[in-house]
Amino acid sequence: MEIIVGITGASGGPVAVKVIESLIEKGHEIGLIASENGRKVMKFETGRAPEDYGEKGVTIYENNDLSSNIASGTVPFEAVVIVPCSTSTLAKINCGIADNLITRVAAVAIKERRRLVLVPRETPLSPIALKNMKELAEIGAIILPPMMEFYTRPKTIDDMVSFTAGRILDSLGIEHDLYPEWRGGKD
Ligand SMILES: Cc1cc2nc3c(=O)[nH]c(=O)nc-3n(C[C@H](O)[C@H](O)[C@H](O)COP(=O)(O)O)c2cc1C
C-alpha cells in the first residue's frame, strides 16, 4: 500500500529527500505531493524537484488535484507523512481545512484513523503552532519536528538529517540503519 509523502514550504528539503530515497531503497510504494512553496523551498535547498522521483517509480500527484483517487477515504493508503510541514499547513490540518491534496489526505488519514506523521519546522514556535501540534497529537497524529541530537555523535549535516529521517521511518514501523542505536553510552 502506498505511503503518501507531502512536501510543504517549510525548511527541511534534505530530510524529505532522505525519507523518499530511503523508502525507495526499501521498495515501498510512494505517492508524492508537493505544495507550490514546498517545490520552491525543496529546489532551493536540495536542487531537486518531485518529478525527479517519478523516474524512480514514485507516483507524483498534483496538489490542486482534489479529484485524485487518494482524496477519497475509499482508497486505502498506508500512511501520510508531511515532511517538512509548514505551520500554515499544520494550522489548516488542525482546523479541518482540506483545500489542496496535501491537507485533504491528512484529513482523510484523521477521519479513517490512519497513520499521520507531521514534521513541523519553525523556530521559535508560536503559541498558535504549539496549540495546533498539541491538539493534533491528542487525536493521534505523530508530531515529529526535526530536532538536533548529539548522542549519536553526528559528524556531518547528513548524519543529522539521517537521524530525523530515521525517526520518521521508526514512526512508520520501517526498519532502517539511518542512525546507530543507542548502546547505553558504552562506546
Ligand atoms: C525559503 C523559505 C523558507 C521557509 N521556511 C519556513 C519554515 O521553516 N516554516 C514555516 O512554517 N514556513 C516557512 N516558510 C513559509 C511557508 O512557505 C509559507 O507559509 C507557505 O504559505 C506555506 O504554504 P504550504 O504549507 O502550502 O507549503 C518558508 C518560506 C520560504 C520561501
PDBQT file of the ligand as one rigid body, heavy atoms in Angstrom, charges set to zero:
ROOT
HETATM    1  C1  LIG A 201      12.841  29.852   1.854  1.00  0.00    +0.000 C 
HETATM    2  C2  LIG A 201      11.595  29.740   2.680  1.00  0.00    +0.000 A 
HETATM    3  C3  LIG A 201      11.655  29.077   3.902  1.00  0.00    +0.000 A 
HETATM    4  C4  LIG A 201      10.505  28.952   4.689  1.00  0.00    +0.000 A 
HETATM    5  N1  LIG A 201      10.623  28.274   5.862  1.00  0.00    +0.000 NA
HETATM    6  C5  LIG A 201       9.526  28.055   6.618  1.00  0.00    +0.000 A 
HETATM    7  C6  LIG A 201       9.617  27.264   7.787  1.00  0.00    +0.000 A 
HETATM    8  O1  LIG A 201      10.681  26.751   8.149  1.00  0.00    +0.000 OA
HETATM    9  N2  LIG A 201       8.483  27.033   8.475  1.00  0.00    +0.000 N 
HETATM   10  C7  LIG A 201       7.257  27.523   8.083  1.00  0.00    +0.000 A 
HETATM   11  O2  LIG A 201       6.257  27.258   8.763  1.00  0.00    +0.000 OA
HETATM   12  N3  LIG A 201       7.142  28.310   6.970  1.00  0.00    +0.000 NA
HETATM   13  C8  LIG A 201       8.248  28.575   6.230  1.00  0.00    +0.000 A 
HETATM   14  N4  LIG A 201       8.141  29.334   5.082  1.00  0.00    +0.000 N 
HETATM   15  C9  LIG A 201       6.844  29.951   4.751  1.00  0.00    +0.000 C 
HETATM   16  C10 LIG A 201       5.887  28.993   4.024  1.00  0.00    +0.000 C 
HETATM   17  O3  LIG A 201       6.466  28.562   2.817  1.00  0.00    +0.000 OA
HETATM   18  C11 LIG A 201       4.555  29.718   3.752  1.00  0.00    +0.000 C 
HETATM   19  O4  LIG A 201       3.869  29.963   4.961  1.00  0.00    +0.000 OA
HETATM   20  C12 LIG A 201       3.645  28.986   2.776  1.00  0.00    +0.000 C 
HETATM   21  O5  LIG A 201       2.435  29.698   2.642  1.00  0.00    +0.000 OA
HETATM   22  C13 LIG A 201       3.345  27.595   3.236  1.00  0.00    +0.000 C 
HETATM   23  O6  LIG A 201       2.419  27.036   2.332  1.00  0.00    +0.000 OA
HETATM   24  P1  LIG A 201       2.291  25.451   2.162  1.00  0.00    +0.000 P 
HETATM   25  O7  LIG A 201       2.086  24.888   3.525  1.00  0.00    +0.000 OA
HETATM   26  O8  LIG A 201       1.085  25.270   1.293  1.00  0.00    +0.000 OA
HETATM   27  O9  LIG A 201       3.536  24.989   1.505  1.00  0.00    +0.000 OA
HETATM   28  C14 LIG A 201       9.276  29.490   4.269  1.00  0.00    +0.000 A 
HETATM   29  C15 LIG A 201       9.211  30.151   3.029  1.00  0.00    +0.000 A 
HETATM   30  C16 LIG A 201      10.353  30.274   2.257  1.00  0.00    +0.000 A 
HETATM   31  C17 LIG A 201      10.260  30.991   0.929  1.00  0.00    +0.000 C 
ENDROOT
TORSDOF 0
